[in-house]
Structures are given as C-alpha cells and as structure tokens.
Amino acid sequence: MTEYRNILVFMGTRPEAVKLAPVVAALRDASDFRCTVVATGQHKEMFRQVADTFGFKVDADLDVMRPNQTLAGLTARLIDGIDGWLETAKPDMALVQGDTTTVLAASLACFYRRIPIGHVEAGLRTGNIWSPFPEEANRKLATPLVALHFAPTEAARSALLRENVADETISVTGNTVIDALRIEVARQATDSTLRNGIEAELGQLLGADWARWPTVLITGHRRENFGEGIEQICRAIATLAERFPDHRFVYPVHLNPNVLTHVNRLLGGLSNVRLIPPQNYRNFVPLMTRCRLVLTDSGGVQEEAPSLGKPVLVMRDTTERPEGVAAGTALLTGPDASAIVEHATRLLSDEAAYRSMATAKNPYGDGYAAERIVQRIRSFFSMDAVTAPTSPALQPELKELARIAG
C-alpha cells in the first residue's frame, strides 16, 4: 500500500482559489500526497467560478459569511470552523495563501494543534500595519506560526529574514498566479470552442465589437479605499473617459455596496464606460490580454498584467509588491484622481513611455512555482519530525507546549 501525506488546503476568496489551483493540481497529481480542499466561504460565488474554471473539487465549505459581519466575528467563526476540520481530517500539513482572514485563522488553529502549516505567497510587506487593512496584520501575525514560507520573490524572502525567520524554512518559488495564468492562456489558445464561448459572453456584456476598441481595464475594491478612495478613483475614470472618447473603460464592479453604490452613481451614465458584473477568471484573462492599460488596487493583477505586457497603475498608497515598481512594470499613484489621470494620460498618449513599461521584465516568476512548492513539502517530510524547520520566534512556544504535554 502506497504511503501518502494528507495535505489540507484552506482557501476562501477568489484570488486564493486562483493562486492555489496550480498547487492543488500538483498535489493531486502526486502519488505521495492526498489533498483535501476546504473552502471557508469568504467569496462564495466567485470562489466556485474559479474552482469550475480550474476543475478542482471542493471537499467542504465552512460557509462562514454573515450579513454586516465584523472582522472579529468572521475571525472567530473561521477559527472554530477550521479547527473542526483539523480534528476531522488530522492532516500532516495545512496550506494557506496570501493575506486574508483565512490565513490568520488557519495559522492560529494549526498552531493550537501543532500541525505544520505552509504559507504560499509569504513575506509580502508594505511596512504599514494599517495598509492594506487588515491584510498587512494578517500576514505579519501568521508568519511566526508558519513552518514553511513559500516566498514569491527574493524581496519577500528578505522581508522574512528581517523578521528573524529561519532561512532554511524559506523557499523562493515565484508566484503561483503566473502558473495559473500560464495554464489558462494555453487552454484558451488551443481550445477554439472555449475561446468562442468566452467571446460570446463578453460580447453580450460589452458589445459584439468590444475587442476592436482600445481598452482600459479597471479593478477597484480594496477596503482601505472605501469612501473617498473609491470616489477619487471614479472621478479619475470619468475624466479619462472624457479625455479619451475613442477608448472603452471596462470596470468589473465588485458587488460590495461600499464599491457598487459609488461606481454606479459616478460612472453609470458615461457612454464609453462599461460597468459589468465581476467576471470569472476565464473571462478576465482575455480582458487583461487585450487591454492597453490596467488601473487596479488589487494584488494579483499587479503580478498577472506584466506577464502579458500590460502597464499597471496601482491605485493605492502602498504596495506589498514593490518588485513591479522597481522593474518598471507598475507605478504607484495612490487613490488620487489627479495622479491617476496624469499617469494614465501619459501612457495612453506617449508611445515611448508606454513601451518602456510594457516591455519591462516581469519579476514574479516563470509559471512553475507550484512544482517547487510540492517538492519543498516533500523534502519537509523527509526530515526528522523533531528537527523539522520552524521559525525561531516560535521555538520557545513549541518547547513550552512539549513540556506541558509531557
């Protein structure tokens, strides 16, 4: 009988599902692992769309979301629900991704049960605990509890080392979102039936001739931008839409009322602005592929768009992905209407400025991060359990737990 290790993968949001899909596929292709996927339910419908796109089975859904919930309430329900699955599944390791409340709750629940946890996309930092909120706190608090840190870049590794994380617990893998993008671009390039179906769906939303127009793609939904930030972003889009009437501005609008209300009020009547529902990953890829410019406050898009040669304006005051800014693929504008308009106008008007950003090298990986992650997990289990790597910051707590347990 083949011996295998049981890996429990927790994910709750759409970006988590996209970035963990290649890891789940790699684990399920390996004969020495059994992979169980537990959805926490933070982005229920959008999450299911990603699971369908990448064809992975969700084994359980904790369904934690409640109307008008507080972060404290969400965190408490997540810890309780995750702990129940840890007790049921008794995994050899758990995996989380990114900086969501799921990451913090799962890390804490695993620590309580002395189950090693691996953190995909570890080491991202802005240096400001309030930005992004609450993500910066989530990832910083989780780090001392993590056994394996899968850093997407050398900069992320350096950030972990500055926090006294043991070097032997860190692996620089590249970002798994590039794996997901590589898989989906290849699938659409080779499957004409799939491609035609996507074209028809987008044509219904944007018009049959949507691909003929130069397009600016917008995503904006960060909690830190609620209120004045979203207002500023919308004012910038309105100004740009008037300044570039030959362009189409496509905005898949997040369903959160803190976003939707402002966007509909300020942009709903503009003829060359297309407000559409949030798109599944399969439809979002060709929107990125065919646009000229991306305006975003999200994380994954900062990594994906440069792989497709698309300049990115990051509508945030800080970014935990400084590699893109340093490489010249991204530019930080903040949620400031005048700055967004200034830089977008320059890129849409100045071919040399545009080419400089569009041809900059993508610093986020080669599309094979998932394979490196699975190999590192495999090597973790080849070590003696007593000497398996943990963060130095965690060693006193583990010793105390061992003493209490006798």
NORGILIN-V444512 format. One record per pair of residues at least 4 apart in sequence whose ideal C-beta (glycine too) atoms are under 8 Angstrom apart, sorted by the first residue. I is the first residue (numbers start at 1). GAP is how many residues later the second one is. D is the distance in whole Angstrom. If there is no record, write none. Layout:
# NORGILIN-V444512
I&GAP&D  I&GAP&D
This chain:
# NORGILIN-V444512
2&29&6  2&30&7  3&29&7  4&27&7  4&28&5  4&29&6  4&30&5  5&27&6  5&28&5  5&29&7  5&87&4  5&88&7  5&372&8  5&376&6  6&27&8  6&28&5  6&30&7  6&83&7  6&84&7  6&85&5  6&86&5  6&87&8  7&20&6  7&26&5  7&27&7  7&28&5  7&29&7  7&84&6  7&85&7  7&86&5  7&87&7  7&88&6  7&370&7  8&28&5  8&30&6  8&77&7  8&78&7  8&81&5  8&83&4  8&85&7  8&86&5  8&87&7  9&11&6  9&14&7  9&15&6  9&18&8  9&26&6  9&27&7  9&28&5  9&29&7  9&85&7  9&86&5  9&87&8  10&28&5  10&30&6  10&72&6  10&84&6  10&85&7  10&86&5  10&92&6  10&96&5  11&5&4  11&6&5  11&9&5  11&26&7  11&27&8  11&28&6  11&29&7  11&36&7  11&85&8  11&86&6  11&91&7  12&4&6  12&27&6  12&28&3  12&29&6  12&30&3  12&31&7  12&35&7  12&52&8  12&66&8  12&88&6  12&89&8  12&90&4  13&4&7  13&29&5  13&30&4  13&33&8  13&34&7  13&85&8  13&87&5  13&89&7  14&4&6  14&29&5  14&32&4  14&33&6  14&35&7  14&36&6  14&267&8  15&4&6  15&83&7  15&162&8  15&283&7  15&284&7  15&285&5  16&4&6  16&31&8  16&80&8  16&81&5  16&82&6  16&84&6  16&86&7  17&4&6  17&26&8  17&30&5  17&33&4  17&34&6  17&37&8  18&32&5  18&36&8  18&159&6  18&162&5  18&263&6  18&282&7  19&4&8  19&78&5  19&79&7  19&101&7  19&102&7  19&156&7  19&157&5  19&158&5  19&161&6  19&281&7  20&4&6  20&75&7  20&77&5  20&100&7  20&156&7  21&4&6  21&29&7  21&30&8  21&32&8  21&33&4  21&35&6  21&159&6  22&4&6  22&32&8  22&154&5  22&157&4  22&158&6  22&161&7  22&347&7  22&348&4  23&4&6  23&72&7  23&74&8  23&97&6  23&153&6  23&347&5  23&350&6  23&351&7  24&4&6  24&11&6  24&13&6  24&30&8  24&32&5  25&4&6  25&29&7  25&31&7  25&345&7  26&4&7  26&344&4  26&345&6  26&347&7  26&348&5  27&6&5  27&8&4  27&347&6  28&5&8  28&7&5  28&28&8  30&344&6  30&348&8  32&346&7  33&341&7  33&344&8  36&23&5  36&24&8  36&53&6  36&55&7  37&19&6  37&20&7  37&21&5  37&22&5  37&23&8  38&20&8  38&21&6  38&22&5  38&23&8  38&24&7  38&44&7  38&47&5  39&5&8  39&8&6  39&12&8  39&19&5  39&21&7  39&22&5  39&23&7  40&21&8  40&22&5  40&24&6  40&38&6  40&41&7  40&42&7  40&62&5  40&65&8  41&6&8  41&20&6  41&21&5  41&22&4  41&23&5  41&24&5  42&5&8  42&22&7  42&23&6  42&32&8  42&58&6  42&59&7  42&60&6  43&4&5  44&4&7  44&17&8  44&19&7  44&21&7  45&4&7  46&4&7  46&232&6  46&234&7  47&4&7  48&4&6  48&10&8  49&4&6  49&231&4  49&232&7  50&4&6  50&230&7  50&231&5  51&4&8  51&5&6  51&6&8  51&7&5  52&228&8  53&131&7  53&227&6  53&228&5  53&229&5  54&126&7  54&129&8  54&227&8  60&25&6  62&15&8  62&16&7  62&19&4  62&20&7  62&23&8  64&10&6  64&13&4  64&14&6  64&17&6  65&4&7  65&9&7  66&7&7  66&8&8  66&11&8  69&4&5  69&5&5  70&4&7  71&4&6  71&30&7  71&63&6  72&4&6  73&4&6  74&4&6  74&27&6  75&4&6  75&26&6  75&29&7  75&30&6  76&4&6  77&4&6  78&4&6  78&23&6  78&24&6  78&27&4  78&28&8  79&4&6  79&26&5  79&29&6  79&30&5  80&4&7  81&4&7  82&4&6  82&20&8  82&23&6  82&24&5  82&27&4  83&4&6  83&26&5  83&29&7  83&30&7  84&4&6  85&4&6  86&4&7  86&5&7  86&8&7  86&23&6  86&24&7  86&27&5  86&29&6  87&26&8  91&24&6  92&23&8  92&24&8  92&289&7  93&22&7  93&23&5  93&24&7  93&25&6  93&54&8  93&55&8  93&284&7  93&287&7  93&288&8  94&12&6  94&16&5  94&21&6  94&22&8  94&23&5  94&24&7  95&22&7  95&23&5  95&24&8  95&25&6  96&6&6  96&7&4  96&10&5  96&11&7  96&21&7  96&22&8  96&23&6  96&24&7  96&46&8  97&6&7  97&22&8  97&23&4  97&24&6  97&79&8  98&5&6  98&22&7  98&23&5  98&37&8  98&41&7  98&201&8  99&4&6  99&22&8  99&25&7  99&33&8  99&36&4  99&37&7  99&39&5  99&40&4  99&221&8  100&4&8  100&35&7  100&38&6  101&4&6  101&33&7  101&37&6  102&4&6  103&4&6  103&16&7  103&35&5  103&36&7  103&39&5  104&4&6  104&33&8  104&34&4  104&37&6  104&38&5  105&4&6  106&4&6  106&11&7  107&4&6  107&10&6  107&12&7  107&34&8  107&35&4  107&38&4  107&39&6  108&4&7  108&34&8  108&37&7  109&4&7  110&4&8  110&5&4  110&6&7  110&7&4  110&35&7  111&6&8  111&34&4  111&283&8  111&286&8  114&284&8  114&287&6  116&31&4  116&32&7  116&264&7  116&272&7  116&274&8  117&28&7  117&29&6  117&30&6  117&31&8  118&28&7  118&29&7  118&30&4  118&31&8  118&32&6  118&255&7  118&259&6  119&20&8  119&23&6  119&24&7  119&27&5  119&29&7  119&30&6  119&31&6  120&30&5  120&56&6  120&253&6  121&29&7  121&30&8  121&31&6  121&35&8  121&54&6  121&55&7  122&17&8  122&21&7  122&24&7  122&27&4  122&28&6  122&29&5  122&34&7  122&38&6  122&48&7  123&20&8  123&26&6  123&28&4  123&29&8  123&30&8  123&32&8  123&33&3  123&34&6  123&35&8  123&36&5  123&37&4  123&47&7  124&15&6  124&28&8  124&32&6  124&35&7  124&196&4  124&197&7  125&11&7  125&14&8  125&15&7  125&31&8  125&34&5  125&195&6  126&5&6  126&6&7  126&10&6  126&192&4  126&193&7  126&194&5  127&191&7  128&8&6  128&190&5  129&7&5  129&8&6  129&11&7  130&6&7  130&94&8  131&5&6  131&93&6  131&185&7  131&186&6  131&187&5  132&4&6  132&90&6  132&91&7  132&92&5  132&184&7  132&186&7  132&188&8  133&4&7  133&90&6  133&91&5  134&4&6  134&89&8  135&4&6  135&185&8  136&4&6  136&184&7  137&4&6  138&4&6  139&4&7  140&23&8  141&4&8  142&4&6  143&6&7  143&17&7  143&20&6  143&22&6  143&248&7  144&247&5  144&249&4  144&250&5  145&246&8  145&249&6  146&23&8  146&245&7  147&22&7  147&233&7  147&241&7  147&242&7  147&243&5  147&244&8  148&21&6  148&23&7  148&228&6  148&229&7  148&232&6  148&241&7  149&11&6  149&16&6  149&20&6  149&21&5  149&22&7  150&21&6  150&23&5  150&219&8  150&222&8  150&223&5  150&226&7  151&5&4  151&6&4  151&9&6  151&19&6  151&20&7  151&21&5  151&22&7  152&4&5  152&20&7  152&21&7  152&22&6  152&23&4  152&24&8  152&151&8  152&212&6  152&213&6  152&217&7  153&4&7  153&19&7  153&21&8  153&22&8  153&170&5  153&210&6  153&211&7  153&212&8  154&4&6  154&18&6  155&4&7  155&167&6  155&168&5  156&4&7  156&16&8  157&4&6  157&13&5  157&15&5  158&4&6  159&4&7  160&5&4  160&10&6  161&4&6  161&6&6  161&9&7  163&230&8  164&227&8  164&228&6  164&229&6  165&4&6  165&5&6  165&226&5  165&227&8  165&228&8  166&4&8  166&223&6  166&224&7  166&225&6  166&226&6  168&221&5  169&220&4  169&221&7  169&222&6  171&201&7  171&202&7  171&205&5  173&192&7  173&196&4  173&199&4  173&200&5  173&203&8  174&4&6  174&5&8  174&190&7  174&191&2  174&192&6  174&193&7  174&194&7  174&195&4  174&198&7  175&128&5  175&189&5  175&190&5  175&194&6  176&4&6  176&189&8  176&193&5  176&194&6  176&197&7  177&4&6  177&123&5  177&126&5  177&127&6  177&187&7  178&4&6  178&125&7  178&126&7  178&129&6  178&184&8  178&186&6  178&187&4  178&188&7  178&189&5  178&191&7  179&4&6  179&186&8  179&188&5  179&189&7  179&190&5  179&191&5  180&4&6  180&101&7  181&4&6  181&104&7  181&123&5  181&126&6  181&127&8  181&186&7  182&4&6  182&185&4  183&4&6  184&4&6  184&97&7  184&98&7  184&101&5  185&4&6  185&100&6  185&104&7  186&4&6  187&4&6  187&7&7  188&6&6  188&7&5  188&10&7  188&94&8  188&97&7  188&98&7  189&6&8  191&4&6  192&4&6  193&4&7  194&4&7  194&88&8  195&4&6  196&4&6  197&4&7  198&4&6  198&84&6  198&85&6  198&88&6  199&4&6  199&12&8  199&87&8  200&4&7  201&4&7  201&82&6  202&4&6  202&8&6  202&81&6  202&84&7  202&85&7  203&4&7  203&5&5  203&7&6  205&5&8  205&69&7  205&71&5  205&72&8  206&4&4  206&42&7  206&44&7  206&68&5  206&70&7  209&4&7  210&5&8  210&38&7  210&40&8  210&64&8  211&79&6  213&33&7  213&34&7  213&35&4  214&32&7  214&33&5  214&34&7  214&78&5  214&134&8  215&32&7  215&33&5  215&34&8  215&35&6  215&72&8  215&75&6  215&76&4  215&77&6  216&24&7  216&28&8  216&31&6  216&32&7  216&33&5  216&34&7  216&75&6  216&76&6  216&77&5  216&78&8  216&79&6  216&128&7  216&132&8  217&33&5  217&70&5  217&71&6  217&74&4  217&76&7  217&77&5  217&78&7  217&93&8  218&15&8  218&19&6  218&31&6  218&32&7  218&33&4  218&76&8  218&77&5  218&78&7  219&32&8  219&33&7  219&75&8  219&76&8  219&77&5  219&78&7  219&79&5  219&82&6  220&5&7  220&10&6  220&13&5  220&31&8  220&34&8  220&39&7  220&43&8  220&75&7  220&76&7  220&77&5  220&78&8  220&95&6  221&4&8  221&33&4  221&35&6  221&38&5  221&76&7  221&77&7  222&4&8  222&7&7  222&75&4  222&76&7  222&94&7  223&35&8  224&5&7  224&92&7  224&93&8  225&4&3  225&5&5  225&8&7  225&72&6  225&90&7  225&91&7  225&110&5  226&4&6  226&32&4  226&33&8  227&4&7  227&31&7  228&4&6  228&107&8  229&4&6  229&68&8  229&86&8  229&106&4  230&4&6  230&28&7  230&29&6  230&32&5  230&33&7  230&105&8  231&4&6  231&31&6  231&35&7  232&4&7  232&103&5  232&104&6  232&105&5  232&108&8  233&4&7  233&62&8  233&64&7  233&82&6  233&102&6  233&104&7  233&107&7  234&4&6  234&28&6  234&29&6  234&32&4  234&33&5  235&4&6  235&31&7  235&102&4  236&4&6  236&59&8  236&100&8  236&101&4  236&102&8  236&104&4  236&105&5  236&108&7  237&4&6  237&12&6  237&14&7  237&30&6  237&36&7  237&58&7  238&4&7  238&28&6  238&29&6  238&32&6  238&35&8  239&4&6  239&98&7  239&102&5  240&4&6  240&7&8  240&9&7  240&100&8  240&101&6  240&104&6  240&105&7  240&108&8  241&4&7  241&6&8  241&8&5  241&26&8  241&29&5  241&31&5  241&32&5  243&98&8  243&102&6  244&28&8  244&104&6  245&27&6  247&25&7  247&45&8  247&101&7  248&24&5  248&25&8  248&26&6  249&21&8  249&23&6  249&24&5  249&25&7  250&24&5  250&26&7  250&37&6  250&41&7  251&12&7  251&16&7  251&22&7  251&23&7  251&24&5  251&25&7  252&24&5  252&25&7  252&26&5  252&27&5  252&32&7  252&35&8  253&6&6  253&7&6  253&10&5  253&11&8  253&22&5  253&23&7  253&24&7  253&25&7  254&5&4  254&6&7  254&24&6  255&4&8  255&5&6  255&22&8  255&23&6  256&4&6  257&4&5  258&4&8  259&4&6  260&4&6  261&4&6  262&4&6  263&4&5  263&5&8  263&12&6  264&4&5  264&11&7  267&6&5  267&8&6  268&7&6  279&4&4  279&5&5  279&8&7  280&4&7  281&4&7  283&4&7  284&4&6  285&4&6  286&4&6  287&4&6  288&6&7  288&13&7  288&16&6  288&17&6  288&20&6  288&22&6  289&19&6  291&19&6  292&18&7  292&56&7  292&62&8  293&17&7  293&18&6  293&19&8  293&20&7  293&51&6  293&54&6  293&55&6  293&61&8  294&7&6  294&11&5  294&16&5  294&17&7  294&18&5  294&19&7  295&17&8  295&18&5  295&20&6  295&45&7  295&49&7  296&5&4  296&6&7  296&9&8  296&16&6  296&17&7  296&18&6  296&19&7  297&17&7  297&18&5  297&19&5  297&38&7  298&4&7  299&4&7  299&21&7  299&22&7  300&4&6  301&4&6  301&11&7  302&4&8  302&10&6  302&12&6  302&17&7  302&19&5  302&22&5  302&28&6  303&4&7  303&18&7  303&21&7  303&59&8  303&61&4  304&4&7  305&5&4  305&6&8  305&7&5  305&24&8  306&4&7  306&6&7  306&18&6  306&21&7  306&23&4  306&24&7  306&54&7  306&56&4  306&57&8  306&58&7  307&55&5  307&57&7  309&49&5  309&50&7  310&48&7  311&18&7  311&19&8  311&20&7  311&36&6  311&43&6  311&46&4  311&47&6  312&12&7  312&17&6  312&18&4  312&19&7  312&45&8  313&17&8  313&18&6  313&20&5  313&27&6  313&30&6  313&31&6  313&34&8  314&5&5  314&10&8  314&11&8  314&16&5  314&17&7  314&18&5  314&19&7  315&18&6  315&19&7  315&20&5  315&25&6  316&16&7  316&18&7  316&19&7  317&15&8  317&17&5  317&18&7  318&14&8  319&5&8  319&6&7  319&11&7  319&13&6  321&4&8  321&9&7  321&43&8  322&4&6  323&4&6  323&40&4  323&41&7  324&5&5  324&6&4  324&39&6  324&40&7  325&4&8  325&5&5  325&6&7  325&7&6  326&37&7  327&33&5  327&34&6  327&35&7  327&36&5  328&28&7  328&29&6  328&32&4  329&28&6  329&31&5  329&32&8  329&33&6  329&34&7  330&27&8  331&12&6  331&26&7  333&6&4  333&7&5  333&10&6  334&5&6  335&5&8  336&4&6  337&4&6  338&4&6  339&4&6  340&4&6  341&4&6  342&4&7  343&4&6  344&4&6  345&4&6  346&4&5  346&7&5  347&6&6  347&7&5  347&10&7  348&6&7  350&4&6  351&4&6  352&4&6  353&4&7  354&4&6  355&4&6  356&4&7  365&4&5  368&4&7  369&4&6  370&4&6  371&4&6  372&4&6  373&4&7  374&4&6  375&4&7  376&4&6  377&4&7  378&4&7  379&4&7  380&8&6  380&9&8  383&4&6  383&5&5  383&6&8  384&4&7  390&4&5  390&5&6  390&8&6  391&4&8  394&4&6  395&4&6  396&4&6  397&4&6  398&4&6  399&4&6  400&4&6  401&4&6
